[in-house]
Amino acid sequence: MSPELVAVLAVIAVAMVFDYTNGFHDAANAIATSVSTRALTPRVALAMAAVGNFVGAHLGTKVAQTVGEGLVHLPIGVPSLGVVFAGVLGAIAWNLITWYFGLPSSSSHALFGGLVGATLVAGIGAVQWATIVKKVLIPMVLSPVVGLVLGFVAMIALMWTFRRGHPGRLNRGFRGAQTVSAAAMAIGHGTQDAAKTMGIVVLALYTGGFQDDTTHIPQWVYWASATMLAAGTYTGGWRIIRTLGRKIIDLGPSEGFAAETVASAVLYFNAWVLKAPISTTHTITSAIMGVGATKRLSAVRWNVAGNIVIAWITTFPAAALLACLMYFVCRPLFS
């Protein structure tokens, strides 16, 4: 095999590992609320989330193209593949660190930070800062704010609409509705997060000289990315599920339904309209905070929320730093 083919296969392999860690790291995004309210049993919820992620992966073409062509520009050749390899390794390392501590950080921003860090330290190619600001940094700030506000508004609307309903019947009804909202959230997660891995694979094919552009996504890339994300999701990242489902607020079925509905709507709008690769973690977590704040501000455990926000802020630079370290280790293999 040629050096280019070996290097491309290595990048694809590490991208699939990232996809798997993304699945179990972010499984909580789709199922934490449904499990905590007992709308779904854990294994049923995970199976549904895995299927939703698989389906959603085939709907995220626009996000994949943004990742593949818009974040960094690398020349064709083996050294560029080393940059991508190190960037993805940095993202995997940060995913594992935050998973260990049960922090729902953004796998997406870990990946973007890793790519940027490796590109900068390598001194080859260029970071597309205009796209980074427009498609990553601005959505990184706005999506949690939007999720928080919409979560608050949606919950107020539900409380007003069903203010005279019988609590027991309402809880049973919202548990059933959560099956739909959790499925929508799982598909939205696949639309966003599987697409990011697809973008990395396409970038590897392009920089390895096996593809003429970064916009075409071969069908096998859809299937491989979707399968690995679904498999990772089914294993379940229980540390983070406990954080989202129990430690931020005490969720009821109506709160869970409101948070999932708002978060999935934000994900679809960004994927299909803005083509922006936003963080599913930021979106669902902020929606949960907004929903919880309708009870009373003290209902949200702000110390836990503060730790999560710190993880959000540090993810991009931390993954970039880890990718820099990985690049120095891996560079001799891609010379």
C-alpha positions in Angstrom: 0.0 0.0 0.0 1.1 3.5 -0.7 2.0 5.9 2.2 -1.0 8.0 1.4 -3.4 5.1 1.6 -1.9 3.9 4.9 -2.2 7.5 6.3 -5.8 7.9 5.1 -6.8 4.5 6.7 -5.1 5.6 9.9 -7.1 8.8 10.0 -10.4 7.0 9.2 -9.7 4.5 11.9 -9.1 7.2 14.6 -12.1 9.2 13.3 -14.3 6.1 13.9 -12.9 5.8 17.4 -13.8 9.4 18.0 -17.3 8.7 16.6 -17.7 5.9 19.1 -16.5 8.0 22.1 -18.8 10.7 20.9 -21.7 8.3 21.0 -21.2 7.1 24.6 -20.1 10.6 25.8 -23.2 12.2 24.3 -25.7 9.4 24.9 -27.0 11.5 27.8 -28.1 14.3 25.4 -30.9 12.1 24.0 -31.9 10.0 26.9 -31.0 11.5 30.3 -34.3 13.3 30.7 -36.4 10.3 29.6 -34.6 7.9 31.9 -34.6 10.3 34.9 -38.4 10.8 34.6 -38.9 7.0 34.0 -40.6 7.6 30.7 -38.2 5.0 29.3 -36.1 2.2 30.8 -32.4 2.8 30.3 -31.8 0.1 27.7 -34.9 0.9 25.7 -33.9 4.6 25.7 -30.3 3.7 24.6 -31.6 1.5 21.8 -34.0 4.2 20.6 -31.2 6.8 20.8 -28.9 4.5 18.8 -31.5 4.1 16.1 -32.2 7.9 16.1 -28.5 8.7 15.8 -28.2 6.3 12.8 -31.1 7.9 11.0 -30.0 11.4 11.8 -26.5 10.7 10.3 -28.1 10.5 6.9 -29.7 14.0 7.3 -26.5 15.9 8.2 -24.9 16.5 4.9 -24.7 20.3 5.2 -23.0 20.1 8.6 -20.5 17.5 7.2 -19.6 19.8 4.4 -19.0 22.7 6.7 -16.6 20.5 8.8 -14.9 19.1 5.8 -14.2 22.3 3.9 -14.8 25.2 6.1 -12.7 24.9 9.3 -9.1 24.3 8.1 -7.5 24.3 4.7 -4.7 21.7 4.3 -2.6 20.9 1.3 -2.7 17.5 -0.2 -0.1 15.1 1.2 0.8 12.8 4.1 1.9 15.6 6.5 -1.6 17.1 6.3 -3.1 13.7 7.3 -0.8 13.8 10.3 -2.4 17.1 11.3 -5.9 15.6 11.0 -4.8 12.5 12.9 -3.4 14.5 15.8 -6.5 16.8 15.9 -8.9 13.9 16.2 -6.6 12.2 18.9 -6.7 15.5 20.9 -10.5 15.4 20.7 -10.7 11.8 21.9 -8.4 12.5 24.8 -10.6 15.4 26.0 -13.8 13.3 25.5 -12.3 10.7 27.8 -11.2 13.2 30.4 -14.6 14.9 30.7 -16.4 11.5 30.6 -14.4 10.4 33.6 -15.4 13.4 35.6 -19.0 13.2 34.4 -19.0 16.6 32.7 -21.3 17.0 29.7 -18.7 18.9 27.5 -19.0 19.3 23.8 -17.5 16.6 21.6 -18.0 18.9 18.7 -15.9 21.7 20.1 -13.3 19.2 21.2 -13.0 18.1 17.6 -12.9 21.7 16.3 -10.3 22.7 18.9 -8.2 19.7 18.1 -8.2 20.4 14.4 -7.3 24.1 14.9 -4.6 23.3 17.5 -2.9 20.7 15.3 -3.1 23.0 12.2 -1.5 25.9 14.1 1.3 23.9 15.6 2.1 22.1 12.4 2.6 25.3 10.4 1.1 23.8 7.3 -2.3 24.8 5.9 -4.4 27.5 7.4 -7.2 27.9 9.9 -10.3 29.4 8.3 -10.9 31.9 11.1 -13.9 33.6 9.4 -15.8 30.3 9.3 -14.6 29.4 12.9 -16.1 32.6 14.2 -19.3 32.4 12.2 -20.0 28.7 12.4 -18.4 27.7 15.7 -17.7 30.5 18.2 -20.9 32.6 17.7 -23.2 29.5 17.8 -21.1 28.3 20.8 -22.2 31.4 22.7 -25.7 31.8 21.2 -27.0 28.2 21.3 -26.9 27.8 25.1 -28.6 31.2 25.5 -31.3 30.3 23.0 -31.7 26.9 24.7 -32.0 28.5 28.1 -34.5 31.1 27.0 -36.6 28.8 24.9 -36.6 26.1 27.6 -38.0 28.7 30.1 -40.6 30.0 27.6 -41.7 26.5 26.6 -42.1 25.3 30.2 -44.1 28.4 31.1 -46.4 27.8 28.1 -46.9 24.2 29.2 -47.7 25.2 32.8 -50.2 27.7 31.6 -51.9 25.4 29.1 -52.3 22.5 31.5 -52.7 24.5 34.7 -56.1 22.9 35.4 -55.0 19.3 34.5 -54.9 16.4 36.9 -51.2 15.9 37.9 -51.3 12.1 37.6 -52.9 12.1 34.2 -50.6 14.8 33.0 -47.5 13.0 34.1 -48.6 9.8 32.3 -49.3 11.8 29.2 -46.0 13.6 29.2 -44.1 10.3 29.8 -45.7 9.1 26.6 -44.9 12.4 24.8 -41.3 12.1 25.9 -40.9 9.0 23.7 -41.4 11.2 20.8 -39.3 14.2 22.0 -36.4 11.8 23.0 -36.5 10.3 19.5 -36.5 13.7 17.9 -33.5 14.6 20.1 -31.6 11.4 19.1 -32.2 12.1 15.4 -31.0 15.7 15.9 -27.9 14.5 17.6 -27.1 12.2 14.7 -27.7 15.0 12.3 -25.1 17.1 14.1 -22.5 14.7 15.5 -22.3 11.9 13.0 -22.0 14.6 10.4 -18.8 15.9 12.0 -17.1 12.6 11.7 -18.2 12.3 8.1 -16.6 15.7 7.5 -13.3 14.5 9.0 -13.3 11.3 6.8 -14.0 13.4 3.7 -11.2 15.8 4.7 -8.9 12.8 5.0 -9.9 11.5 1.6 -9.2 14.9 0.0 -5.9 15.6 1.7 -4.8 12.0 0.8 -5.5 12.7 -2.8 -8.3 10.1 -3.1 -11.1 12.7 -3.7 -11.2 15.8 -5.8 -13.2 18.0 -3.4 -14.5 18.2 0.2 -18.2 18.3 -0.6 -18.9 14.8 -1.9 -19.7 12.3 0.8 -19.5 8.7 -0.3 -22.3 6.5 0.8 -20.0 4.2 2.8 -19.0 7.2 4.9 -22.6 7.7 5.9 -23.0 4.1 7.0 -19.7 3.8 8.8 -20.1 7.1 10.8 -23.8 6.3 11.6 -22.9 2.8 12.7 -20.1 3.8 15.0 -22.1 6.6 16.6 -25.0 4.3 17.2 -22.8 1.6 18.7 -21.2 4.1 21.0 -24.5 5.5 22.0 -25.9 2.1 22.9 -23.0 1.5 25.4 -24.2 4.6 27.3 -22.1 7.1 29.1 -23.7 6.7 32.5 -21.6 9.2 34.4 -22.8 12.0 32.2 -26.4 10.7 32.1 -26.5 11.0 35.9 -25.2 14.5 35.7 -27.8 15.7 33.1 -30.7 13.7 34.4 -30.4 14.2 38.2 -27.7 16.6 39.2 -28.8 19.9 37.5 -32.5 19.8 38.5 -35.1 17.2 39.6 -36.8 16.6 36.3 -40.5 15.7 35.9 -42.1 14.3 32.7 -43.3 17.8 31.6 -39.9 19.4 32.2 -38.2 16.6 30.3 -40.6 16.9 27.3 -40.1 20.7 27.2 -36.3 20.5 27.3 -36.0 17.8 24.6 -38.5 19.5 22.3 -36.7 22.8 22.5 -33.2 21.3 22.1 -34.2 19.2 19.1 -35.8 22.2 17.4 -32.6 24.2 17.9 -30.5 21.3 16.5 -32.6 21.0 13.4 -32.7 24.7 12.7 -28.9 25.0 12.9 -28.2 21.8 10.8 -30.7 22.5 8.0 -31.0 26.3 7.8 -27.7 27.7 9.2 -25.5 24.7 8.3 -23.8 25.3 11.7 -22.2 22.4 13.6 -23.5 23.3 17.1 -23.0 21.4 20.3 -25.9 19.1 21.2 -24.5 19.0 24.7 -24.7 22.8 25.2 -28.2 22.9 23.7 -29.9 20.2 25.8 -28.1 21.2 29.0 -29.1 24.9 28.7 -32.6 23.9 27.9 -32.7 21.8 31.1 -31.5 24.8 33.1 -34.1 27.0 31.5 -36.9 24.5 32.2 -35.7 24.2 35.8 -35.6 27.9 36.4 -39.4 28.1 35.9 -39.9 26.3 39.3 -37.6 28.8 41.1 -34.0 29.9 40.5 -32.8 27.8 43.4 -34.3 24.7 41.8 -31.3 24.7 39.4 -28.1 23.4 41.1 -26.0 26.3 39.9 -22.8 24.9 41.4 -23.1 21.9 39.1 -24.2 24.2 36.2 -21.1 26.3 36.9 -18.8 23.3 36.6 -20.4 22.4 33.3 -20.0 25.9 31.9 -16.3 25.9 32.9 -16.0 22.6 30.9 -17.7 24.3 28.0 -15.3 27.3 28.0 -12.2 25.2 28.4 -13.1 22.5 25.8 -11.9 24.3 22.7 -8.5 25.4 24.0 -7.9 22.2 26.0 -8.5 20.0 23.0 -6.3 22.3 20.9 -3.5 21.9 23.5 -3.9 18.1 23.6 -3.8 18.0 19.8 -0.6 20.0 19.8 1.0 17.4 22.1 -0.3 14.6 19.9 1.1 16.2 16.8 4.6 16.2 18.1 4.3 12.5 19.0 2.7 11.5 15.7 4.6 13.7 13.3 7.4 11.2 12.6 4.8 8.7 11.4 3.4 11.1 8.8 6.7 12.6 7.4 
